[in-house]
Amino acid sequence: GSGKSTALIIKCDFLINEIGVPPEAIQLLTFNRAAADNLTRNMCKSLGSEIGNKIGINTFHSLAYHVLKSNPGTRDWSLFFKEDDRSEKDQISDLERTTLEVTSPRDMEAYRDRYARSEHAYCVKWSNFEEFVLHHITKAASLYRARRGASKTVPSNPITRHIERIAEAYDDRLDKNQAFDGEKGLRKAADLLKNGAELPGFKRVAGDLQFLFVDEFQDFSPAFSDLTQALMHRNPTCVLNAVGDDWQSINAFMGAEPNLFKTFKSSYPTSLNLSLQSNWRCGKRIVELGNRVMKAKDDVAAVPAVSHEGRVRVAVGGIQLRNANADWHPQTQEYLERQIERMAQAAWADDTRAKRDPGSIAVLASSHDVFGKPLRDYAGKIKDSEGGAVEFSTVHSSKGIQWDHVILIDAIKSHYPSGHPAEPIQQDIFSDADRRDEGQRLLYVAVTRAKYSVAILAPTELHPLLGSALELAKR
């Protein structure tokens, strides 16, 4: 809520209308199509369509796509990506097939041994254990490919060496078929830019680029970093301006490396670091809750910039988990359905008292399936109010979006970070400490999507990082 994306638009307006920079000499990069479309709309709204449409606004993957299609040496290769890194089903199947081909009985024994010595030892007894493991080995190989070049060194052991063999075999398969998926395409495009490859018809990034803007810089992966540095190398007089919030770095599962944000100064020694600490979205209590979730010191804490106080509401069910085999989900579902409706009506009552129209409500959770029930079904329990829209979203998908009111329905320790039987496979790539930090940031994103009120529901016990919500709820 500090206006990071708005700052990009203001800067472009200043450069074009005050300094005289040609809009064709400006390039903005985002991480997904929705963000690129939103920036394009707002840019055209602020600067006019004639100017706004001349500014380059791309996702990283679409920029890589155009580089590869412009270069004579790669234009005839198959590109299994375009706007986002959503490889086609055939490529996902190829990675699964490569995993199956590379995995030997000896490799499988290494996974059995690791599981047997972990808190997920019960998985070894599953009749479909090998099928389960192969599925998540494939995901680990994808994560490994995305995090290659990260600052953290991956230890060498039977598990990581096996995952590395899969990644290498899959890359070899792509080369043999003259194909790029999203990850390999980013890195190849960076290589072409850095080495001065011919790019006929793509003048903007081939030497004439003056200003490069990057949105959501906290989500940088090594491949994104490579592409950015290659653009700067190809355009040596270009000015780089990146905006981001390390408290919202929640995409490690896609290869995001928060350390790239923290070490920006070492990568670009002449850079300036300007803080945007004013929160223009959330009420004062909600801003304070976010600061407490992040255990923020005064010098980095967010500062509320709006006048309204904001409301924090909390409900803790105290449902007991008697043993691992007990089915406590029906009791949890019933509890949540009651509380969700109660919190929604309380939020709309706030609007009435403040003489506002009924506001938008978002029901958030860490996943689309919550305590054995689809997230959509929980949101559907809210009785309509005239004009009050109800939506639902995972916390990951909610980043960059805001609503008048938010209801977080799974505020328990085991969901932030979520415990999953796949963890023993990925623990060398994404450590327990990494997961805990990401879980903390995920909670921060969840509670700061709301303008006027946030309701926190914990059917069992409240997440320790949200303990301050109980105090704030009494104010």
GIKA-V117192 format. One record per backbone hydrogen bond with DSSP energy under -1.0 kcal/mol. CO is the residue of the C=O (numbers start at 1). NH is the residue of the N-H. If there is no record, write none. Layout:
co=CO nh=NH
co=CO nh=NH
This chain:
co=1 nh=280
co=3 nh=7
co=4 nh=8
co=5 nh=9
co=6 nh=10
co=7 nh=11
co=8 nh=12
co=9 nh=13
co=10 nh=14
co=11 nh=15
co=12 nh=16
co=13 nh=17
co=14 nh=18
co=14 nh=19
co=15 nh=21
co=22 nh=25
co=23 nh=26
co=25 nh=210
co=25 nh=211
co=26 nh=56
co=27 nh=213
co=28 nh=58
co=29 nh=215
co=30 nh=60
co=32 nh=36
co=33 nh=37
co=34 nh=38
co=35 nh=39
co=36 nh=40
co=37 nh=41
co=38 nh=42
co=39 nh=43
co=40 nh=44
co=41 nh=45
co=42 nh=46
co=43 nh=47
co=44 nh=48
co=48 nh=52
co=49 nh=53
co=51 nh=54
co=56 nh=28
co=58 nh=30
co=59 nh=63
co=60 nh=64
co=61 nh=65
co=62 nh=66
co=63 nh=67
co=64 nh=68
co=65 nh=69
co=66 nh=70
co=67 nh=71
co=71 nh=74
co=71 nh=75
co=74 nh=77
co=78 nh=180
co=84 nh=82
co=84 nh=86
co=88 nh=92
co=89 nh=93
co=90 nh=94
co=91 nh=95
co=92 nh=96
co=93 nh=97
co=94 nh=98
co=95 nh=99
co=96 nh=100
co=97 nh=101
co=98 nh=102
co=99 nh=103
co=104 nh=108
co=105 nh=109
co=106 nh=110
co=107 nh=111
co=108 nh=112
co=109 nh=113
co=110 nh=114
co=111 nh=115
co=112 nh=116
co=113 nh=117
co=115 nh=118
co=118 nh=121
co=120 nh=123
co=121 nh=124
co=122 nh=125
co=123 nh=126
co=126 nh=129
co=128 nh=132
co=129 nh=133
co=130 nh=134
co=131 nh=135
co=132 nh=136
co=133 nh=137
co=134 nh=138
co=135 nh=139
co=136 nh=140
co=137 nh=141
co=138 nh=142
co=139 nh=143
co=140 nh=144
co=141 nh=145
co=142 nh=146
co=143 nh=147
co=147 nh=150
co=157 nh=161
co=158 nh=162
co=159 nh=163
co=160 nh=164
co=161 nh=165
co=162 nh=166
co=163 nh=167
co=164 nh=168
co=165 nh=169
co=166 nh=170
co=167 nh=171
co=168 nh=172
co=169 nh=173
co=170 nh=174
co=171 nh=175
co=172 nh=176
co=173 nh=177
co=174 nh=179
co=175 nh=178
co=178 nh=78
co=180 nh=80
co=181 nh=185
co=182 nh=186
co=183 nh=187
co=184 nh=188
co=185 nh=189
co=186 nh=190
co=187 nh=191
co=188 nh=192
co=189 nh=193
co=190 nh=194
co=191 nh=195
co=192 nh=197
co=193 nh=196
co=199 nh=202
co=203 nh=206
co=203 nh=208
co=210 nh=239
co=211 nh=27
co=212 nh=241
co=213 nh=29
co=214 nh=243
co=216 nh=219
co=217 nh=220
co=220 nh=257
co=221 nh=225
co=222 nh=226
co=223 nh=227
co=224 nh=228
co=225 nh=229
co=226 nh=230
co=227 nh=231
co=228 nh=232
co=229 nh=233
co=230 nh=234
co=231 nh=235
co=235 nh=238
co=239 nh=212
co=241 nh=214
co=243 nh=217
co=245 nh=248
co=246 nh=249
co=248 nh=250
co=251 nh=254
co=251 nh=256
co=252 nh=255
co=257 nh=260
co=258 nh=262
co=259 nh=263
co=261 nh=264
co=263 nh=267
co=264 nh=268
co=268 nh=271
co=277 nh=303
co=279 nh=305
co=283 nh=287
co=284 nh=288
co=285 nh=289
co=286 nh=290
co=287 nh=291
co=288 nh=292
co=289 nh=293
co=290 nh=294
co=291 nh=296
co=297 nh=300
co=297 nh=301
co=303 nh=279
co=308 nh=284
co=309 nh=285
co=311 nh=454
co=313 nh=456
co=315 nh=458
co=320 nh=322
co=323 nh=326
co=326 nh=328
co=328 nh=332
co=329 nh=333
co=330 nh=334
co=331 nh=335
co=332 nh=336
co=333 nh=337
co=334 nh=338
co=335 nh=339
co=336 nh=340
co=337 nh=341
co=338 nh=342
co=339 nh=343
co=340 nh=344
co=341 nh=345
co=342 nh=346
co=343 nh=347
co=344 nh=348
co=345 nh=349
co=346 nh=350
co=347 nh=351
co=348 nh=352
co=349 nh=353
co=350 nh=354
co=351 nh=356
co=352 nh=355
co=360 nh=405
co=361 nh=391
co=362 nh=407
co=363 nh=393
co=364 nh=409
co=365 nh=395
co=368 nh=375
co=373 nh=370
co=374 nh=378
co=375 nh=379
co=376 nh=380
co=378 nh=381
co=379 nh=382
co=385 nh=388
co=389 nh=361
co=391 nh=363
co=393 nh=365
co=394 nh=398
co=398 nh=401
co=403 nh=451
co=404 nh=452
co=404 nh=453
co=405 nh=362
co=406 nh=455
co=407 nh=364
co=408 nh=457
co=410 nh=412
co=411 nh=463
co=412 nh=415
co=413 nh=416
co=414 nh=419
co=420 nh=423
co=422 nh=425
co=422 nh=426
co=423 nh=427
co=426 nh=429
co=426 nh=430
co=431 nh=435
co=432 nh=436
co=433 nh=437
co=434 nh=438
co=435 nh=439
co=436 nh=440
co=437 nh=441
co=438 nh=442
co=439 nh=443
co=440 nh=444
co=441 nh=445
co=442 nh=446
co=443 nh=447
co=444 nh=448
co=446 nh=449
co=449 nh=403
co=451 nh=283
co=452 nh=311
co=453 nh=406
co=454 nh=313
co=455 nh=408
co=456 nh=315
co=457 nh=411
co=458 nh=317
co=459 nh=319
co=460 nh=318
co=463 nh=466
co=464 nh=467
co=466 nh=469
co=467 nh=470
co=468 nh=472
co=469 nh=473
co=471 nh=474
